[in-house]
Amino acid sequence: MIAGLFLLLPAASMILLLFLPPADSLSSSWLFIGRLHPLLLHFPIVLMPLVLIFEILGRIRFLKEPTRAISLVLLAASLSCIAVVLAGYLLYASGEYSGNLLMDHFRAGICAGLGVLVTTFLFFLCQLTAGRFRKWYLTFLLLTNLVIVHASHLGGSLTHGQDYLIAHLSAIFGTKEKALKPVDEMLVYEDLIVPFFATKCISCHNEHKMKGGYLMTSYQALLKGGESGQPGIDIAEPEQSELFNRVSLPADHEDHMPPEGKKPLTDHEIAILKFWITSGASTTLKVKNLQQHTEMAPVIRDYLPESARLNRRLLYLKEEKEKLKKQLGALAEKLQISIAEDLKTSGNFFTLSMKFPPATFTDEQLKALQPYFPVFTKVSLVTSDITDDDLYFIGNMTNLRKLYLQKTDLNGSGLVYLQQLPQLEILNLSFTEVDDASVLQLIKFPALKKVYLFDTPISTEVVKALRQHQPTTEILLEEGPYN
Ligand code: HEC
């Protein structure tokens, strides 16, 4: 019974975890424990079904006296699940993963942990009360096993299966270290700064989402600066650099970067960035040079493990991108279409176009592409036999920005499917049969900047009406671009 009560303490802590905001970045030694999560979680995953099996074997009298075994297994499951939840929380708080799937897994994981503790508690309660709570205990045992399956499934999806697990196990044992550059060869800009920009800044300062007019995806853009008109980095007067200033402001200042609520740069990251800017922002400055600098040496020493972690993560993403490219390449070959990387973006984005001479393009083909819809930013189906109904599929390409549909048999009845595309900026409908009524749908398109309507049956009144109602959209009566 005492053991049972003892379990209520961690159970209460787990409930608290559910409501706690994530801790800020943790030191790498905590992260080490966090990375044990994928290793430890196997214990409760094996032990809880084992309890279920023991119960069944006891019931069919295959096992004579399973109570003792069950109490031991339940205690082991409880202890291991406390460790799993703790490690999982540290991994979560490290900010290494984010997104809805992570949150779902986090919640399911804590529920599974609670389930194990409550089941164990009920089991001991049954021992004390001559089985009065046995139904409750069995119900919880069953439910907990189901929740564990669900949580593991989410965790598995989160980690993209085997690869990921191996990557992180090897992160613990250091075998993947080989893939990273040796410290002696590391460059300050490329290997220290770019990785933390990539995780903390690029989400708002990329080709698609250029907050403050500032692009941070290349060295040249970094120097240039944004809407403020100040250079991002002023080599002659480094301390006047907009980038320098934005990260130096007190964290609660309105202009501080990143904005409030986003994961801030750590003190080490700020120190490295400032040192790099004031020393001339050279892309060839080596980490080795900083290690010889009295002030920077301890910063670098402390920061290297974190930097390795970020680089490893980027490496993983790069591998994922290569995989995606291969899959899309094979699909393009099969469907006789062209798929190419969208070089204007730094993310995992692609363009889709017809080969010349165009083969038929059926909705079967669109369906085959469906799992990849979010990766397409530009689609050119000029002269294809796409139908208005097929636009339904195109309407699910959530990152689509440019769509070329000229010289097709569209009559415009499917344009309604496209109005939910949040980022569609350019639409070419020249040489199609789109009519007045369907073209009026364009008023509802949220991001449309240019529409080409050359040689279509639409009337001048409708063109006028569109121009009046949607002044942010240019209505162009010219052929327009093909890709
Ligand atoms: C959540 C989105 C977001 C993130 C993340 C973010 N920024 Fe910004 N950034 C903005 C917005 C919005 C502006 C424009 C408003 C302003 O000037 O404060 C801006 C403006 C800037 C500017 C000024 C550009 C100019 O010349 O006007 C700099 C420099 C900058 N950010 C640097 C950074 C750095 C460095 C990081 C990462 C540590 C970062 N930002 C992360 C949203 C973001």
Residues whose N, C-alpha, C, O or C-beta is under 5 A from the ligand:
A	BS01	HEC	K200 C201 C204 K211 G212 Y214 G225 G226 E227 S228 G229 Q230 E242 L243 R246 E254 D255 M257 P258 P259 K262
